[in-house]
C-alpha cells in the first residue's frame, strides 16, 4: 500500500493506492462498493486495471490534477474518479479513457486508489471496497510484457524511450505517462 499527501488549490488530501489480485471477483460488485464508500465517507474511490497502471505515482499525480480541476471548475468529467481516469490515461475523452483504464472481469489485478481530506476516510473507504481481496504490490512491477503493453497503450514510441532522460525503460514509461497527464492539465 502506498500513502501520499497532495495539495490541490490549498486543500490537503490523503491518497492511498494499493493493488489486489482479482480472482473470481465481480467488478460490478466492487464498483458498487466503491460508489457507496465514496458517498458515505466523503472520499473519492477509483478502480483501475493493474495492467494499465504504470506506477502508484502516476495515479497520485492524476488525483492531484483531477482534484485541482474540480476545485477550479475546469473538470471534464462529472465525477472525480472519472477525471482521475482521464489524467491517468492522458486522454481528453471519457469514451477513450474509461475502456483504457477500467478493470474488466478478465483483469488479473485491480488498483484501488482513494483520496479524501481525512486519512481515516481514505482507510475506511479502501477497507470497505477491498474486503476479502489479497493485496499484491507485485502488480505494480513492470516486466517486459507489461512495458510493451504500456508502450502500446500510451502510444510511447521506441524513440521517445531512447531520448527520455531516464535510468531505464521503466522510468521512461513513467515519465511518458506523467507527461501526458501534465499536458492534459495545461491543455484545458
PyMOL commands that set and color helices and strands:
alter all, ss='L'
color gray80, all
select helices_A, chain A and resi 27-41+50-52+56-71+80-89+94-101+119-130+137-140+144-153+158-163+169-186
alter helices_A, ss='H'
color red, helices_A
select strands_A, chain A and resi 2-8+11-21+44-49+109-116
alter strands_A, ss='S'
color yellow, strands_A
deselect
rebuild
show_as cartoon
